[in-house]
Amino acid sequence: MIKDPITIDPDSDIEIAAQLIYKHKIGGMPVVKKGMLVGIITGIDILRAFIDMMGILTASLRIDVVVGDEPGSSNKASQTINDNGGDIINVGMTAQQTSRRIYCFRLSQCKIRGIKKPSNVRDSRCWRRWTSAG
């Protein structure tokens, strides 16, 4: 038995739990409120929350867009998707601090043939799309 386990409060954000689990290389931890055990959160719980947030298991499409770091780049991409009938479920972004960023747009199932690369995207590799298996 661990004398002083790493714990988390039930009102903490899931990001805090993910950071603690990752940082301490543990599979889970007790959820404690006022000294009483009220649950356990595991890496699988965090993975499930991530999958739910990203809509990965729903029938959807993903378009990845590589843009520069100029202000409004993601707005131009999302406007192009919306203008062509795309229904954005959520958007993810790489955490890299470079001169380019990758935005991952998750869309409801729709016809994406009309969604064309915006004129401000010069490299055709920067406007890619995949269909998820969901």
Residue pairs with C-beta under 8 A, 6 or more apart in sequence:
5 29
5 30
6 20
6 24
6 26
6 29
7 29
7 30
7 31
7 32
8 16
8 17
8 20
8 29
8 30
8 31
8 32
8 41
9 31
9 32
9 33
10 31
10 33
10 38
10 39
14 46
14 49
17 29
17 41
17 45
17 46
18 46
20 26
20 29
21 27
21 28
21 29
21 41
21 42
21 43
21 46
27 42
27 43
28 40
28 41
28 42
28 43
28 45
29 40
29 41
30 37
30 39
30 40
31 37
31 38
31 39
31 40
31 41
32 38
51 57
53 90
54 90
54 92
54 106
55 89
55 90
55 106
55 134
56 106
56 132
56 134
57 134
58 89
58 134
59 108
59 109
59 132
59 134
60 89
60 106
60 107
60 108
60 109
60 132
60 134
61 106
61 107
61 108
61 109
61 110
61 112
61 129
61 130
61 131
61 132
62 104
62 105
62 106
62 107
62 129
62 130
62 131
62 132
63 81
63 86
63 104
63 105
63 107
63 112
63 115
63 127
63 128
63 129
63 130
64 102
64 103
64 104
64 105
64 128
64 129
64 130
65 74
65 77
65 102
65 103
65 105
65 121
65 126
65 127
65 128
66 100
66 101
66 102
66 121
66 123
66 125
66 126
66 127
67 73
67 74
67 76
67 77
67 100
67 101
67 103
67 120
67 121
67 126
68 99
68 100
68 101
69 98
69 99
69 100
69 101
73 101
73 120
74 91
74 93
74 101
74 103
76 118
76 120
77 103
77 105
77 118
77 121
78 88
78 91
78 105
80 115
80 116
80 118
81 88
81 105
81 107
81 115
82 88
84 112
84 114
84 115
84 116
85 110
85 111
85 114
85 115
86 105
86 107
86 110
86 112
86 115
87 107
87 108
87 110
88 105
88 106
88 107
89 106
89 107
89 108
90 106
91 103
91 104
91 105
91 106
92 103
92 104
92 106
93 101
93 102
93 103
93 104
94 101
94 102
96 102
112 129
115 129
117 124
117 126
117 127
118 127
121 127
